Amino acid sequence: MEQLDLLKSRIGTVESRSAIGTGTVNTGLLGGSTTAVVVTFNRPMPDTSYSTLVQIDPTASLLGGLAASVTSKTTAGCTVTVRNTSLVTLSTSAGLTVLAVR
């Protein structure tokens, strides 16, 4: 029992948290251009040292698709920069989902 207590004191508390947020990439995004989408999480993160996973649906369009990267983070959400890698204008809106994990 003493060893378990010693181990607990050395490890400390490990806090895990996750949040999810959504956004929309509107129609009309020209081929080769970018847009910023602000995403607000369903609950705030404790700090900005979280990892993110971005999913876009649909991702493909004629001769290309959409690529996304998180360009800034706050405790309340993040900004995702979306690039239309297609040669044509985005004709349908695309849903954006961000999962944040710490």
Secondary structure, 3 states (H helix, E strand, C coil): CHHHHHHHHHHCCCCCCEEEEEEEECCCCCCCCEEEEEEEECCCCCCCCCEEEEEEECCEECCEEEEEEEEEECCCEEEEEEEECCCCCCCCCEEEEEEEEC
